[in-house]
Amino acid sequence: MAKTPGAARTEVGITLDRVVGTACAVLQRDGIAKLSARAIAAELDVRMNTVMWHIRTKDRPLGLMAEAIPGEVDLEDLPGDWREQAAELLGRLRRRLGHRDGALLVAGMFPSSRTRWPFPNGW
């Protein structure tokens, strides 16, 4: 199959982090119903097979995005009392879940790896 002039694709520099970041941008713009490997590929200006090579399965980007949203919560400058810490962390998480369909995404996925939440006393 011959390439059409002007249809150069930019496959160089595609990483899993870039694919997941782009998936988050597509989610924010279009919502979870429109999120697909094809939409991610179009946004990155690459072939769908390139995206699939990085994500392996259709559900993997959902799991990685579900981990990324709470992973964006700032863990610095927490109050001293555990009750205040819990309230502050939950407030910060709620703000992160304000991404379009963020709560739906996080509620529907199980983490695929250990999260970075700082549980006190070795929980």
N, C-alpha and C positions, 0 to 999 in steps of 0.2 A: 504494500500500500504506500503510495507516494505522499509525502508531506506537502501540504498546501503552503504556498509562500506566505510569510507573515504569521504562521501558526507555530512559531518557536515556543517551546515550553521550558520552564525554569525548574528542572528537577534537581539541580545542584543545590545542596544545602538543606534538603528536607530532612528533618529529624522528628523523632516521636514527640519531643517537647513542642516543636513548631506545629505539628499536626494537632496536638491536643489544644494548644493555644488558639489555633484557627477554628477548631471545633467549638471552643468557648465563644469565640466571636460570632460564629454562625448561630449558635444557641441564643446568644443575646439579641441578635438582629432578627432571626426568623422563628425562634421557638423550637421546642423539642420535637414537634411533629414534622418539621422540615429538615431536621438534622439527619444527614446521611453521609456516607463515604463519598458519594457523588457531589454533594454540596461542598464538602470540605475540599475535594479535589478541584472543583471549579474555583473556589476562593484562592487556593494555592497556585492555580494555573498549572496543574500537573494532571497526569492520567489517574483514573480511579485505581488502577493496579498499583501505582506508587503509594497511594494512601493505604491501600489494603496490605501492602508489604510491611508497612510500619505498624499498623494496628492489629493485624492478624485476624481478628474477628470483629464483627459489627458491634458487639457489646463492649469491647475493650475501651473505646474512647469514652463511653458513658461512665464506666467504672473509674477511669483516670480523671475525668472531669468531676465526678462525685467526690473523689479524694482531694482534688485541687481546690474546690470551693472552701471547705473548712480549713484546708492547708494555708489559705491566704489570710487567716485570722492572725492578727498581730498578738504575740504572746508577751510583749514587753510592757513594762510599767503597770503591772497588776497591783491592786491594793493588797494589803497585808492579811486581812481577815479572809478565811476561806469562803465565807458567805458572800462577801463583796467580790472576791475573785470569781466565784461561780456566776454571780449576776453580771459582772462585767464581760466574762467570756461568752455567756449566752447572748448578751446584747451585741457583741461583736460578730458572733456567728449569725445572728438574725440579720444584721446588715449585709453580710456576705451572701446569705440566702436570697437577698433582694435581686440577684441576677434573674433575668427572665427565666422562668421555669426552674430556677436553682433549687428550690425546696422540693419540687417534684422529682428532680434528678437525684438529689441526695437521699430522699426518702425511699426511692425505688431501687437503690443499689447497696450491695454489701461491699465493704472495703476489701480490696484484693491484697493489701499489704498493711503492715503496721502503720498506724497514723502517728503524727507527731504531737498529739495532745499531751500536755505536761501533767499527768496525774500525780498528785502528791502522795507521799508515803508508800511508793511502790505499788499502786493499784494495778 
